[in-house]
Amino acid sequence: MPVTARLSHKLYETFGEEAGADMVGWMQHIEAQRAELRELNELNFSRFESRLNELDRVMEARFAQVDARFAQVDARFTQVDGRFAQLEATMDARFAQFEATIVGRLEAKIEQRTADLMKWSFVFWCGAVGAVAALAGVLK
């Protein structure tokens, strides 16, 4: 705020010619320093703003790199998921085949054991009937 003519005149009246001139000079000096400080502040702010913009560009580039890496990792996970699905299908088919083989063998063995049991049951039944018949013949 520059020193107005009215204020300058009032200072000259109040303090006298020499003190008024010193006071007006001092106020003009302060005003010049304020203007210089304002310019310096604006310059510093523009430098800060340019640095901030540069950092923003750098961060955007780094985030883009990280996003690209995440996309690569996602693609790898998709590949691995596909391989796991393929492996799961293969394992399911192999387990089904193995189960069918085991069930077939087990059924064959059960049938064989049942036939053996029936054969031996018949042999023991015939033996028991023969023994009862022999005993009945002896006791008769």
N, CA, C and O atoms as a GROMACS GRO file, in nm:
protein
  560
    1MET      N    1   0.086  -0.115   0.000
    1MET     CA    2   0.000   0.000   0.000
    1MET      C    3   0.091   0.122   0.000
    1MET      O    4   0.162   0.147   0.097
    2PRO      N    5   0.087   0.197  -0.110
    2PRO     CA    6   0.175   0.314  -0.118
    2PRO      C    7   0.131   0.424  -0.020
    2PRO      O    8   0.015   0.432   0.021
    3VAL      N    9   0.228   0.507   0.014
    3VAL     CA   10   0.201   0.617   0.106
    3VAL      C   11   0.126   0.725   0.028
    3VAL      O   12   0.176   0.776  -0.072
    4THR      N   13   0.008   0.759   0.076
    4THR     CA   14  -0.073   0.859   0.005
    4THR      C   15  -0.022   0.999   0.037
    4THR      O   16   0.050   1.021   0.134
    5ALA      N   17  -0.061   1.092  -0.048
    5ALA     CA   18  -0.017   1.231  -0.030
    5ALA      C   19  -0.074   1.288   0.099
    5ALA      O   20  -0.007   1.365   0.168
    6ARG      N   21  -0.194   1.254   0.131
    6ARG     CA   22  -0.257   1.304   0.253
    6ARG      C   23  -0.183   1.254   0.376
    6ARG      O   24  -0.156   1.331   0.468
    7LEU      N   25  -0.148   1.122   0.378
    7LEU     CA   26  -0.074   1.066   0.490
    7LEU      C   27   0.064   1.129   0.498
    7LEU      O   28   0.113   1.160   0.607
    8SER      N   29   0.127   1.147   0.384
    8SER     CA   30   0.260   1.208   0.382
    8SER      C   31   0.254   1.350   0.438
    8SER      O   32   0.340   1.389   0.517
    9HIS      N   33   0.156   1.426   0.398
    9HIS     CA   34   0.139   1.563   0.447
    9HIS      C   35   0.116   1.563   0.598
    9HIS      O   36   0.172   1.646   0.669
   10LYS      N   37   0.032   1.470   0.648
   10LYS     CA   38   0.002   1.461   0.790
   10LYS      C   39   0.129   1.425   0.869
   10LYS      O   40   0.151   1.478   0.977
   11LEU      N   41   0.213   1.335   0.813
   11LEU     CA   42   0.338   1.298   0.880
   11LEU      C   43   0.433   1.418   0.888
   11LEU      O   44   0.498   1.441   0.989
   12TYR      N   45   0.439   1.495   0.779
   12TYR     CA   46   0.524   1.614   0.780
   12TYR      C   47   0.476   1.714   0.884
   12TYR      O   48   0.558   1.776   0.954
   13GLU      N   49   0.346   1.731   0.896
   13GLU     CA   50   0.291   1.823   0.994
   13GLU      C   51   0.318   1.776   1.136
   13GLU      O   52   0.355   1.856   1.223
   14THR      N   53   0.299   1.643   1.160
   14THR     CA   54   0.309   1.589   1.294
   14THR      C   55   0.454   1.579   1.340
   14THR      O   56   0.486   1.624   1.450
   15PHE      N   57   0.541   1.523   1.260
   15PHE     CA   58   0.679   1.496   1.302
   15PHE      C   59   0.779   1.602   1.257
   15PHE      O   60   0.893   1.604   1.305
   16GLY      N   61   0.739   1.686   1.171
   16GLY     CA   62   0.832   1.785   1.120
   16GLY      C   63   0.888   1.738   0.986
   16GLY      O   64   0.861   1.627   0.941
   17GLU      N   65   0.967   1.827   0.925
   17GLU     CA   66   1.015   1.799   0.789
   17GLU      C   67   1.109   1.680   0.786
   17GLU      O   68   1.091   1.590   0.704
   18GLU      N   69   1.208   1.676   0.873
   18GLU     CA   70   1.310   1.571   0.868
   18GLU      C   71   1.254   1.437   0.914
   18GLU      O   72   1.273   1.336   0.846
   19ALA      N   73   1.184   1.434   1.027
   19ALA     CA   74   1.128   1.308   1.079
   19ALA      C   75   1.018   1.258   0.987
   19ALA      O   76   1.005   1.137   0.966
   20GLY      N   77   0.938   1.349   0.931
   20GLY     CA   78   0.833   1.309   0.837
   20GLY      C   79   0.892   1.247   0.713
   20GLY      O   80   0.841   1.147   0.662
   21ALA      N   81   1.003   1.307   0.663
   21ALA     CA   82   1.069   1.253   0.544
   21ALA      C   83   1.126   1.114   0.574
   21ALA      O   84   1.114   1.023   0.493
   22ASP      N   85   1.187   1.099   0.693
   22ASP     CA   86   1.239   0.968   0.732
   22ASP      C   87   1.126   0.865   0.742
   22ASP      O   88   1.139   0.752   0.696
   23MET      N   89   1.014   0.908   0.803
   23MET     CA   90   0.902   0.816   0.820
   23MET      C   91   0.844   0.777   0.684
   23MET      O   92   0.815   0.659   0.661
   24VAL      N   93   0.828   0.873   0.593
   24VAL     CA   94   0.776   0.843   0.458
   24VAL      C   95   0.876   0.754   0.385
   24VAL      O   96   0.836   0.659   0.318
   25GLY      N   97   1.005   0.784   0.397
   25GLY     CA   98   1.109   0.700   0.333
   25GLY      C   99   1.106   0.558   0.387
   25GLY      O  100   1.116   0.461   0.312
   26TRP      N  101   1.092   0.550   0.519
   26TRP     CA  102   1.088   0.416   0.582
   26TRP      C  103   0.966   0.338   0.533
   26TRP      O  104   0.976   0.219   0.502
   27MET      N  105   0.849   0.406   0.526
   27MET     CA  106   0.728   0.339   0.480
   27MET      C  107   0.740   0.297   0.334
   27MET      O  108   0.692   0.190   0.296
   28GLN      N  109   0.803   0.381   0.252
   28GLN     CA  110   0.823   0.343   0.111
   28GLN      C  111   0.920   0.226   0.099
   28GLN      O  112   0.904   0.138   0.015
   29HIS      N  113   1.022   0.227   0.185
   29HIS     CA  114   1.117   0.116   0.187
   29HIS      C  115   1.047  -0.015   0.227
   29HIS      O  116   1.068  -0.119   0.165
   30ILE      N  117   0.963  -0.008   0.329
   30ILE     CA  118   0.887  -0.126   0.374
   30ILE      C  119   0.797  -0.173   0.261
   30ILE      O  120   0.785  -0.293   0.236
   31GLU      N  121   0.733  -0.078   0.192
   31GLU     CA  122   0.644  -0.115   0.081
   31GLU      C  123   0.724  -0.182  -0.031
   31GLU      O  124   0.677  -0.279  -0.091
   32ALA      N  125   0.843  -0.131  -0.059
   32ALA     CA  126   0.928  -0.192  -0.162
   32ALA      C  127   0.969  -0.333  -0.120
   32ALA      O  128   0.970  -0.425  -0.201
   33GLN      N  129   1.003  -0.348   0.008
   33GLN     CA  130   1.041  -0.481   0.057
   33GLN      C  131   0.922  -0.577   0.049
   33GLN      O  132   0.939  -0.695   0.016
   34ARG      N  133   0.804  -0.528   0.080
   34ARG     CA  134   0.685  -0.614   0.071
   34ARG      C  135   0.662  -0.658  -0.074
   34ARG      O  136   0.630  -0.774  -0.100
   35ALA      N  137   0.679  -0.564  -0.167
   35ALA     CA  138   0.661  -0.598  -0.309
   35ALA      C  139   0.767  -0.700  -0.352
   35ALA      O  140   0.737  -0.796  -0.423
   36GLU      N  141   0.891  -0.678  -0.307
   36GLU     CA  142   0.999  -0.772  -0.340
   36GLU      C  143   0.972  -0.909  -0.278
   36GLU      O  144   0.992  -1.012  -0.342
   37LEU      N  145   0.926  -0.908  -0.154
   37LEU     CA  146   0.893  -1.034  -0.087
   37LEU      C  147   0.777  -1.105  -0.158
   37LEU      O  148   0.778  -1.227  -0.171
   38ARG      N  149   0.679  -1.029  -0.204
   38ARG     CA  150   0.568  -1.088  -0.277
   38ARG      C  151   0.617  -1.152  -0.407
   38ARG      O  152   0.577  -1.263  -0.441
   39GLU      N  153   0.705  -1.082  -0.479
   39GLU     CA  154   0.761  -1.138  -0.603
   39GLU      C  155   0.842  -1.264  -0.575
   39GLU      O  156   0.831  -1.364  -0.646
   40LEU      N  157   0.923  -1.257  -0.468
   40LEU     CA  158   1.002  -1.374  -0.429
   40LEU      C  159   0.911  -1.492  -0.393
   40LEU      O  160   0.936  -1.606  -0.432
   41ASN      N  161   0.806  -1.462  -0.319
   41ASN     CA  162   0.711  -1.566  -0.280
   41ASN      C  163   0.643  -1.627  -0.403
   41ASN      O  164   0.628  -1.749  -0.411
   42GLU      N  165   0.603  -1.542  -0.497
   42GLU     CA  166   0.541  -1.592  -0.620
   42GLU      C  167   0.639  -1.677  -0.700
   42GLU      O  168   0.601  -1.780  -0.757
   43LEU      N  169   0.765  -1.635  -0.705
   43LEU     CA  170   0.868  -1.712  -0.776
   43LEU      C  171   0.888  -1.847  -0.708
   43LEU      O  172   0.892  -1.951  -0.774
   44ASN      N  173   0.900  -1.845  -0.575
   44ASN     CA  174   0.916  -1.971  -0.502
   44ASN      C  175   0.794  -2.061  -0.520
   44ASN      O  176   0.807  -2.183  -0.534
   45PHE      N  177   0.676  -2.000  -0.520
   45PHE     CA  178   0.556  -2.081  -0.539
   45PHE      C  179   0.554  -2.143  -0.678
   45PHE      O  180   0.516  -2.259  -0.693
   46SER      N  181   0.594  -2.066  -0.780
   46SER     CA  182   0.594  -2.124  -0.915
   46SER      C  183   0.698  -2.233  -0.928
   46SER      O  184   0.675  -2.332  -0.997
   47ARG      N  185   0.815  -2.217  -0.861
   47ARG     CA  186   0.914  -2.326  -0.862
   47ARG      C  187   0.860  -2.448  -0.790
   47ARG      O  188   0.876  -2.561  -0.836
   48PHE      N  189   0.795  -2.424  -0.676
   48PHE     CA  190   0.736  -2.535  -0.601
   48PHE      C  191   0.629  -2.605  -0.685
   48PHE      O  192   0.620  -2.727  -0.689
   49GLU      N  193   0.547  -2.524  -0.752
   49GLU     CA  194   0.441  -2.581  -0.835
   49GLU      C  195   0.499  -2.662  -0.950
   49GLU      O  196   0.447  -2.769  -0.984
   50SER      N  197   0.607  -2.613  -1.011
   50SER     CA  198   0.669  -2.689  -1.121
   50SER      C  199   0.730  -2.819  -1.069
   50SER      O  200   0.720  -2.923  -1.134
   51ARG      N  201   0.792  -2.814  -0.951
   51ARG     CA  202   0.846  -2.937  -0.891
   51ARG      C  203   0.733  -3.034  -0.858
   51ARG      O  204   0.744  -3.155  -0.882
   52LEU      N  205   0.626  -2.980  -0.806
   52LEU     CA  206   0.511  -3.064  -0.773
   52LEU      C  207   0.453  -3.129  -0.898
   52LEU      O  208   0.417  -3.246  -0.898
   53ASN      N  209   0.445  -3.051  -1.007
   53ASN     CA  210   0.396  -3.106  -1.133
   53ASN      C  211   0.490  -3.214  -1.185
   53ASN      O  212   0.445  -3.316  -1.237
   54GLU      N  213   0.620  -3.191  -1.172
   54GLU     CA  214   0.718  -3.292  -1.216
   54GLU      C  215   0.704  -3.419  -1.133
   54GLU      O  216   0.705  -3.530  -1.186
   55LEU      N  217   0.692  -3.402  -1.002
   55LEU     CA  218   0.672  -3.519  -0.916
   55LEU      C  219   0.542  -3.591  -0.950
   55LEU      O  220   0.534  -3.714  -0.945
   56ASP      N  221   0.440  -3.515  -0.985
   56ASP     CA  222   0.314  -3.575  -1.025
   56ASP      C  223   0.332  -3.658  -1.151
   56ASP      O  224   0.279  -3.769  -1.161
   57ARG      N  225   0.407  -3.605  -1.248
   57ARG     CA  226   0.433  -3.681  -1.371
   57ARG      C  227   0.513  -3.807  -1.341
   57ARG      O  228   0.484  -3.914  -1.395
   58VAL      N  229   0.614  -3.794  -1.253
   58VAL     CA  230   0.696  -3.911  -1.217
   58VAL      C  231   0.610  -4.016  -1.148
   58VAL      O  232   0.618  -4.135  -1.178
   59MET      N  233   0.527  -3.972  -1.054
   59MET     CA  234   0.442  -4.066  -0.982
   59MET      C  235   0.342  -4.133  -1.077
   59MET      O  236   0.315  -4.253  -1.065
   60GLU      N  237   0.287  -4.056  -1.170
   60GLU     CA  238   0.195  -4.115  -1.267
   60GLU      C  239   0.266  -4.221  -1.350
   60GLU      O  240   0.210  -4.327  -1.378
   61ALA      N  241   0.390  -4.192  -1.390
   61ALA     CA  242   0.467  -4.291  -1.467
   61ALA      C  243   0.494  -4.415  -1.384
   61ALA      O  244   0.481  -4.527  -1.433
   62ARG      N  245   0.530  -4.396  -1.258
   62ARG     CA  246   0.556  -4.512  -1.171
   62ARG      C  247   0.429  -4.592  -1.147
   62ARG      O  248   0.432  -4.715  -1.148
   63PHE      N  249   0.319  -4.523  -1.126
   63PHE     CA  250   0.192  -4.595  -1.108
   63PHE      C  251   0.155  -4.671  -1.235
   63PHE      O  252   0.100  -4.781  -1.228
   64ALA      N  253   0.184  -4.612  -1.350
   64ALA     CA  254   0.158  -4.683  -1.476
   64ALA      C  255   0.243  -4.809  -1.484
   64ALA      O  256   0.196  -4.913  -1.530
   65GLN      N  257   0.370  -4.801  -1.440
   65GLN     CA  258   0.456  -4.919  -1.440
   65GLN      C  259   0.402  -5.024  -1.344
   65GLN      O  260   0.399  -5.143  -1.377
   66VAL      N  261   0.359  -4.981  -1.227
   66VAL     CA  262   0.303  -5.077  -1.129
   66VAL      C  263   0.176  -5.140  -1.185
   66VAL      O  264   0.153  -5.260  -1.168
   67ASP      N  265   0.092  -5.059  -1.250
   67ASP     CA  266  -0.029  -5.114  -1.311
   67ASP      C  267   0.005  -5.217  -1.418
   67ASP      O  268  -0.062  -5.320  -1.430
   68ALA      N  269   0.110  -5.189  -1.496
   68ALA     CA  270   0.153  -5.285  -1.598
   68ALA      C  271   0.202  -5.414  -1.532
   68ALA      O  272   0.172  -5.524  -1.580
   69ARG      N  273   0.276  -5.400  -1.424
   69ARG     CA  274   0.323  -5.520  -1.353
   69ARG      C  275   0.205  -5.600  -1.297
   69ARG      O  276   0.203  -5.723  -1.305
   70PHE      N  277   0.107  -5.530  -1.241
   70PHE     CA  278  -0.012  -5.600  -1.191
   70PHE      C  279  -0.085  -5.671  -1.304
   70PHE      O  280  -0.136  -5.781  -1.286
   71ALA      N  281  -0.090  -5.608  -1.421
   71ALA     CA  282  -0.154  -5.672  -1.536
   71ALA      C  283  -0.078  -5.799  -1.574
   71ALA      O  284  -0.140  -5.901  -1.607
   72GLN      N  285   0.056  -5.794  -1.571
   72GLN     CA  286   0.135  -5.913  -1.600
   72GLN      C  287   0.110  -6.022  -1.497
   72GLN      O  288   0.094  -6.140  -1.532
   73VAL      N  289   0.104  -5.984  -1.371
   73VAL     CA  290   0.079  -6.083  -1.265
   73VAL      C  291  -0.060  -6.142  -1.282
   73VAL      O  292  -0.080  -6.262  -1.264
   74ASP      N  293  -0.158  -6.058  -1.315
   74ASP     CA  294  -0.293  -6.109  -1.338
   74ASP      C  295  -0.295  -6.208  -1.454
   74ASP      O  296  -0.363  -6.310  -1.448
   75ALA      N  297  -0.219  -6.177  -1.560
   75ALA     CA  298  -0.212  -6.269  -1.674
   75ALA      C  299  -0.149  -6.401  -1.632
   75ALA      O  300  -0.194  -6.508  -1.673
   76ARG      N  301  -0.044  -6.393  -1.551
   76ARG     CA  302   0.019  -6.516  -1.503
   76ARG      C  303  -0.077  -6.597  -1.416
   76ARG      O  304  -0.084  -6.719  -1.429
   77PHE      N  305  -0.150  -6.529  -1.328
   77PHE     CA  306  -0.248  -6.599  -1.246
   77PHE      C  307  -0.355  -6.666  -1.332
   77PHE      O  308  -0.399  -6.777  -1.303
   78THR      N  309  -0.395  -6.598  -1.438
   78THR     CA  310  -0.493  -6.657  -1.529
   78THR      C  311  -0.436  -6.782  -1.594
   78THR      O  312  -0.506  -6.883  -1.607
   79GLN      N  313  -0.308  -6.777  -1.636
   79GLN     CA  314  -0.244  -6.895  -1.694
   79GLN      C  315  -0.238  -7.008  -1.591
   79GLN      O  316  -0.269  -7.122  -1.622
   80VAL      N  317  -0.197  -6.975  -1.471
   80VAL     CA  318  -0.185  -7.077  -1.366
   80VAL      C  319  -0.323  -7.136  -1.335
   80VAL      O  320  -0.336  -7.257  -1.315
   81ASP      N  321  -0.425  -7.050  -1.329
   81ASP     CA  322  -0.560  -7.100  -1.305
   81ASP      C  323  -0.602  -7.196  -1.416
   81ASP      O  324  -0.665  -7.299  -1.388
   82GLY      N  325  -0.569  -7.164  -1.540
   82GLY     CA  326  -0.600  -7.253  -1.652
   82GLY      C  327  -0.527  -7.385  -1.639
   82GLY      O  328  -0.584  -7.492  -1.664
   83ARG      N  329  -0.399  -7.378  -1.601
   83ARG     CA  330  -0.322  -7.501  -1.584
   83ARG      C  331  -0.378  -7.585  -1.470
   83ARG      O  332  -0.385  -7.708  -1.481
   84PHE      N  333  -0.418  -7.520  -1.361
   84PHE     CA  334  -0.479  -7.594  -1.250
   84PHE      C  335  -0.610  -7.659  -1.293
   84PHE      O  336  -0.638  -7.773  -1.256
   85ALA      N  337  -0.690  -7.588  -1.370
   85ALA     CA  338  -0.817  -7.645  -1.418
   85ALA      C  339  -0.790  -7.765  -1.507
   85ALA      O  340  -0.859  -7.867  -1.498
   86GLN      N  341  -0.690  -7.752  -1.594
   86GLN     CA  342  -0.653  -7.864  -1.682
   86GLN      C  343  -0.602  -7.982  -1.599
   86GLN      O  344  -0.640  -8.097  -1.624
   87LEU      N  345  -0.518  -7.955  -1.502
   87LEU     CA  346  -0.466  -8.061  -1.415
   87LEU      C  347  -0.579  -8.126  -1.336
   87LEU      O  348  -0.580  -8.248  -1.318
   88GLU      N  349  -0.672  -8.045  -1.288
   88GLU     CA  350  -0.785  -8.100  -1.213
   88GLU      C  351  -0.869  -8.192  -1.301
   88GLU      O  352  -0.912  -8.298  -1.257
   89ALA      N  353  -0.893  -8.150  -1.426
   89ALA     CA  354  -0.970  -8.235  -1.517
   89ALA      C  355  -0.897  -8.365  -1.546
   89ALA      O  356  -0.958  -8.472  -1.549
   90THR      N  357  -0.766  -8.356  -1.566
   90THR     CA  358  -0.685  -8.477  -1.590
   90THR      C  359  -0.690  -8.569  -1.469
   90THR      O  360  -0.708  -8.690  -1.483
   91MET      N  361  -0.674  -8.511  -1.350
   91MET     CA  362  -0.676  -8.593  -1.229
   91MET      C  363  -0.813  -8.656  -1.207
   91MET      O  364  -0.823  -8.772  -1.166
   92ASP      N  365  -0.920  -8.581  -1.235
   92ASP     CA  366  -1.055  -8.637  -1.221
   92ASP      C  367  -1.073  -8.756  -1.314
   92ASP      O  368  -1.128  -8.858  -1.275
   93ALA      N  369  -1.026  -8.742  -1.439
   93ALA     CA  370  -1.038  -8.853  -1.535
   93ALA      C  371  -0.956  -8.973  -1.489
   93ALA      O  372  -1.004  -9.086  -1.496
   94ARG      N  373  -0.835  -8.950  -1.443
   94ARG     CA  374  -0.750  -9.061  -1.397
   94ARG      C  375  -0.808  -9.128  -1.273
   94ARG      O  376  -0.807  -9.250  -1.262
   95PHE      N  377  -0.860  -9.048  -1.179
   95PHE     CA  378  -0.921  -9.108  -1.060
   95PHE      C  379  -1.045  -9.189  -1.096
   95PHE      O  380  -1.069  -9.296  -1.039
   96ALA      N  381  -1.124  -9.139  -1.192
   96ALA     CA  382  -1.242  -9.214  -1.235
   96ALA      C  383  -1.200  -9.346  -1.299
   96ALA      O  384  -1.260  -9.450  -1.274
   97GLN      N  385  -1.095  -9.341  -1.381
   97GLN     CA  386  -1.044  -9.463  -1.444
   97GLN      C  387  -0.990  -9.558  -1.337
   97GLN      O  388  -1.018  -9.678  -1.342
   98PHE      N  389  -0.915  -9.506  -1.243
   98PHE     CA  390  -0.859  -9.589  -1.135
   98PHE      C  391  -0.971  -9.651  -1.052
   98PHE      O  392  -0.965  -9.769  -1.016
   99GLU      N  393  -1.072  -9.571  -1.022
   99GLU     CA  394  -1.186  -9.621  -0.944
   99GLU      C  395  -1.257  -9.732  -1.019
   99GLU      O  396  -1.294  -9.834  -0.960
  100ALA      N  397  -1.277  -9.714  -1.149
  100ALA     CA  398  -1.344  -9.818  -1.228
  100ALA      C  399  -1.261  -9.946  -1.228
  100ALA      O  400  -1.316 -10.055  -1.218
  101THR      N  401  -1.130  -9.933  -1.240
  101THR     CA  402  -1.042 -10.051  -1.238
  101THR      C  403  -1.050 -10.121  -1.104
  101THR      O  404  -1.065 -10.243  -1.098
  102ILE      N  405  -1.041 -10.045  -0.997
  102ILE     CA  406  -1.044 -10.104  -0.862
  102ILE      C  407  -1.180 -10.170  -0.838
  102ILE      O  408  -1.186 -10.281  -0.785
  103VAL      N  409  -1.288 -10.103  -0.874
  103VAL     CA  410  -1.422 -10.159  -0.853
  103VAL      C  411  -1.437 -10.288  -0.934
  103VAL      O  412  -1.493 -10.386  -0.885
  104GLY      N  413  -1.387 -10.288  -1.058
  104GLY     CA  414  -1.393 -10.409  -1.140
  104GLY      C  415  -1.317 -10.524  -1.077
  104GLY      O  416  -1.368 -10.636  -1.070
  105ARG      N  417  -1.196 -10.497  -1.031
  105ARG     CA  418  -1.116 -10.602  -0.966
  105ARG      C  419  -1.185 -10.652  -0.838
  105ARG      O  420  -1.190 -10.772  -0.812
  106LEU      N  421  -1.237 -10.558  -0.760
  106LEU     CA  422  -1.303 -10.594  -0.636
  106LEU      C  423  -1.427 -10.680  -0.662
  106LEU      O  424  -1.449 -10.780  -0.594
  107GLU      N  425  -1.505 -10.642  -0.761
  107GLU     CA  426  -1.623 -10.722  -0.796
  107GLU      C  427  -1.582 -10.862  -0.841
  107GLU      O  428  -1.648 -10.960  -0.805
  108ALA      N  429  -1.474 -10.872  -0.921
  108ALA     CA  430  -1.428 -11.003  -0.968
  108ALA      C  431  -1.383 -11.088  -0.849
  108ALA      O  432  -1.414 -11.207  -0.843
  109LYS      N  433  -1.311 -11.028  -0.756
  109LYS     CA  434  -1.265 -11.104  -0.640
  109LYS      C  435  -1.382 -11.147  -0.552
  109LYS      O  436  -1.383 -11.259  -0.500
  110ILE      N  437  -1.481 -11.059  -0.535
  110ILE     CA  438  -1.598 -11.094  -0.455
  110ILE      C  439  -1.673 -11.209  -0.521
  110ILE      O  440  -1.717 -11.302  -0.454
  111GLU      N  441  -1.687 -11.202  -0.653
  111GLU     CA  442  -1.754 -11.311  -0.725
  111GLU      C  443  -1.677 -11.442  -0.709
  111GLU      O  444  -1.736 -11.548  -0.689
  112GLN      N  445  -1.543 -11.433  -0.718
  112GLN     CA  446  -1.459 -11.553  -0.702
  112GLN      C  447  -1.475 -11.610  -0.562
  112GLN      O  448  -1.489 -11.731  -0.545
  113ARG      N  449  -1.473 -11.524  -0.462
  113ARG     CA  450  -1.486 -11.571  -0.325
  113ARG      C  451  -1.625 -11.629  -0.300
  113ARG      O  452  -1.640 -11.729  -0.230
  114THR      N  453  -1.727 -11.568  -0.358
  114THR     CA  454  -1.862 -11.620  -0.343
  114THR      C  455  -1.873 -11.758  -0.407
  114THR      O  456  -1.936 -11.849  -0.351
  115ALA      N  457  -1.812 -11.773  -0.524
  115ALA     CA  458  -1.814 -11.904  -0.591
  115ALA      C  459  -1.739 -12.006  -0.507
  115ALA      O  460  -1.785 -12.119  -0.490
  116ASP      N  461  -1.623 -11.967  -0.454
  116ASP     CA  462  -1.547 -12.060  -0.368
  116ASP      C  463  -1.629 -12.097  -0.244
  116ASP      O  464  -1.632 -12.213  -0.205
  117LEU      N  465  -1.695 -12.000  -0.184
  117LEU     CA  466  -1.775 -12.024  -0.064
  117LEU      C  467  -1.891 -12.119  -0.095
  117LEU      O  468  -1.920 -12.210  -0.018
  118MET      N  469  -1.956 -12.096  -0.209
  118MET     CA  470  -2.066 -12.184  -0.248
  118MET      C  471  -2.015 -12.326  -0.273
  118MET      O  472  -2.079 -12.423  -0.234
  119LYS      N  473  -1.898 -12.337  -0.339
  119LYS     CA  474  -1.840 -12.468  -0.368
  119LYS      C  475  -1.809 -12.541  -0.238
  119LYS      O  476  -1.845 -12.657  -0.222
  120TRP      N  477  -1.743 -12.474  -0.146
  120TRP     CA  478  -1.707 -12.538  -0.020
  120TRP      C  479  -1.830 -12.564   0.066
  120TRP      O  480  -1.835 -12.664   0.138
  121SER      N  481  -1.927 -12.476   0.059
  121SER     CA  482  -2.051 -12.501   0.133
  121SER      C  483  -2.118 -12.627   0.080
  121SER      O  484  -2.169 -12.710   0.156
  122PHE      N  485  -2.118 -12.642  -0.054
  122PHE     CA  486  -2.178 -12.761  -0.115
  122PHE      C  487  -2.101 -12.886  -0.074
  122PHE      O  488  -2.161 -12.989  -0.045
  123VAL      N  489  -1.966 -12.877  -0.073
  123VAL     CA  490  -1.884 -12.992  -0.034
  123VAL      C  491  -1.914 -13.029   0.111
  123VAL      O  492  -1.934 -13.146   0.142
  124PHE      N  493  -1.918 -12.930   0.200
  124PHE     CA  494  -1.946 -12.960   0.340
  124PHE      C  495  -2.089 -13.011   0.358
  124PHE      O  496  -2.113 -13.098   0.442
  125TRP      N  497  -2.184 -12.957   0.281
  125TRP     CA  498  -2.322 -13.004   0.289
  125TRP      C  499  -2.332 -13.150   0.245
  125TRP      O  500  -2.400 -13.231   0.307
  126CYS      N  501  -2.261 -13.180   0.133
  126CYS     CA  502  -2.261 -13.319   0.085
  126CYS      C  503  -2.196 -13.411   0.189
  126CYS      O  504  -2.244 -13.521   0.215
  127GLY      N  505  -2.087 -13.364   0.247
  127GLY     CA  506  -2.020 -13.443   0.350
  127GLY      C  507  -2.110 -13.466   0.470
  127GLY      O  508  -2.115 -13.576   0.525
  128ALA      N  509  -2.182 -13.362   0.511
  128ALA     CA  510  -2.272 -13.374   0.625
  128ALA      C  511  -2.387 -13.468   0.592
  128ALA      O  512  -2.426 -13.550   0.676
  129VAL      N  513  -2.443 -13.459   0.471
  129VAL     CA  514  -2.552 -13.547   0.430
  129VAL      C  515  -2.500 -13.691   0.425
  129VAL      O  516  -2.568 -13.784   0.469
  130GLY      N  517  -2.378 -13.709   0.371
  130GLY     CA  518  -2.318 -13.843   0.364
  130GLY      C  519  -2.296 -13.899   0.503
  130GLY      O  520  -2.321 -14.016   0.528
  131ALA      N  521  -2.249 -13.813   0.595
  131ALA     CA  522  -2.223 -13.859   0.732
  131ALA      C  523  -2.354 -13.894   0.800
  131ALA      O  524  -2.360 -13.994   0.871
  132VAL      N  525  -2.460 -13.815   0.780
  132VAL     CA  526  -2.589 -13.843   0.840
  132VAL      C  527  -2.645 -13.973   0.780
  132VAL      O  528  -2.702 -14.056   0.851
  133ALA      N  529  -2.629 -13.990   0.648
  133ALA     CA  530  -2.679 -14.112   0.583
  133ALA      C  531  -2.602 -14.233   0.634
  133ALA      O  532  -2.662 -14.337   0.660
  134ALA      N  533  -2.470 -14.220   0.649
  134ALA     CA  534  -2.390 -14.331   0.699
  134ALA      C  535  -2.428 -14.360   0.843
  134ALA      O  536  -2.439 -14.476   0.881
  135LEU      N  537  -2.449 -14.260   0.920
  135LEU     CA  538  -2.487 -14.279   1.060
  135LEU      C  539  -2.627 -14.342   1.068
  135LEU      O  540  -2.653 -14.426   1.154
  136ALA      N  541  -2.714 -14.300   0.979
  136ALA     CA  542  -2.849 -14.356   0.977
  136ALA      C  543  -2.842 -14.503   0.933
  136ALA      O  544  -2.917 -14.586   0.984
  137GLY      N  545  -2.753 -14.534   0.839
  137GLY     CA  546  -2.737 -14.672   0.793
  137GLY      C  547  -2.677 -14.759   0.902
  137GLY      O  548  -2.714 -14.875   0.914
  138VAL      N  549  -2.588 -14.709   0.978
  138VAL     CA  550  -2.523 -14.785   1.084
  138VAL      C  551  -2.623 -14.804   1.198
  138VAL      O  552  -2.627 -14.910   1.260
  139LEU      N  553  -2.699 -14.707   1.224
  139LEU     CA  554  -2.792 -14.714   1.336
  139LEU      C  555  -2.919 -14.790   1.297
  139LEU      O  556  -2.999 -14.818   1.386
  140LYS      N  557  -2.940 -14.820   1.186
  140LYS     CA  558  -3.060 -14.887   1.145
  140LYS      C  559  -3.061 -15.029   1.169
  140LYS      O  560  -3.160 -15.096   1.137
   0.00000   0.00000   0.00000
